[in-house]
Amino acid sequence: MSEAADPVAEATTRLEAAVDRLSRALAERPRPAAPEGAAPGVDPAAVAALAARLDATIARLRNVLGEDV
């Protein structure tokens, strides 16, 4: 079976491409000014929310693939 016909390989390729697009979009986005006294960078709550969504997606993927989490 070729990789092009393998749905798991296709999904993996799409996921990798999505992560690349997300990385580029975040790198190109202007950083908002941090409130006084706060560390510059991305909002920690937004990072935590994105991490939780990605963790849930990875857990679902592992479940579908039959891997023990």
C-alpha positions as CSV (number, residue, x, y, z in Angstrom):
1,M,0.0,0.0,0.0
2,S,1.4,3.4,-0.9
3,E,1.6,6.2,1.6
4,A,-0.7,8.3,-0.5
5,A,-3.5,5.8,-0.1
6,D,-2.9,5.4,3.6
7,P,-5.5,7.5,5.5
8,V,-3.3,7.7,8.6
9,A,-0.3,8.9,6.6
10,E,-2.5,11.5,4.9
11,A,-3.9,12.7,8.2
12,T,-0.4,12.9,9.7
13,T,0.7,15.0,6.7
14,R,-2.2,17.3,7.1
15,L,-1.6,17.6,10.9
16,E,2.1,18.5,10.3
17,A,1.1,21.1,7.7
18,A,-1.4,22.6,10.1
19,V,1.3,22.9,12.8
20,D,3.7,24.5,10.3
21,R,1.0,27.0,9.3
22,L,0.2,27.8,13.0
23,S,3.9,28.3,13.7
24,R,4.3,30.7,10.7
25,A,1.1,32.6,11.6
26,L,2.3,33.1,15.2
27,A,5.7,34.2,14.2
28,E,4.3,36.8,11.8
29,R,1.7,38.1,14.2
30,P,2.7,41.4,16.0
31,R,3.1,41.0,19.7
32,P,0.8,43.1,21.8
33,A,2.4,45.3,24.4
34,A,2.5,43.6,27.8
35,P,0.7,45.2,30.7
36,E,2.9,47.0,33.1
37,G,4.7,44.6,35.3
38,A,3.8,41.6,33.2
39,A,6.3,39.5,31.2
40,P,6.2,40.2,27.4
41,G,5.0,37.5,25.1
42,V,1.9,35.4,24.6
43,D,-1.0,35.4,27.0
44,P,-0.5,32.5,29.4
45,A,-4.2,31.7,29.5
46,A,-4.3,31.5,25.7
47,V,-1.3,29.2,25.7
48,A,-2.9,27.0,28.4
49,A,-6.2,26.8,26.4
50,L,-4.4,25.9,23.2
51,A,-2.3,23.3,25.0
52,A,-5.5,21.7,26.5
53,R,-7.1,21.5,23.0
54,L,-4.0,20.0,21.5
55,D,-3.7,17.5,24.4
56,A,-7.3,16.4,23.9
57,T,-6.8,16.1,20.2
58,I,-3.7,14.0,20.7
59,A,-5.5,11.8,23.2
60,R,-8.3,11.2,20.7
61,L,-5.8,10.3,18.0
62,R,-4.1,7.8,20.3
63,N,-7.5,6.3,21.2
64,V,-8.3,5.9,17.5
65,L,-4.9,4.4,16.8
66,G,-5.4,2.0,19.7
67,E,-2.4,3.3,21.7
68,D,-2.4,3.2,25.5
69,V,-2.3,6.8,26.9
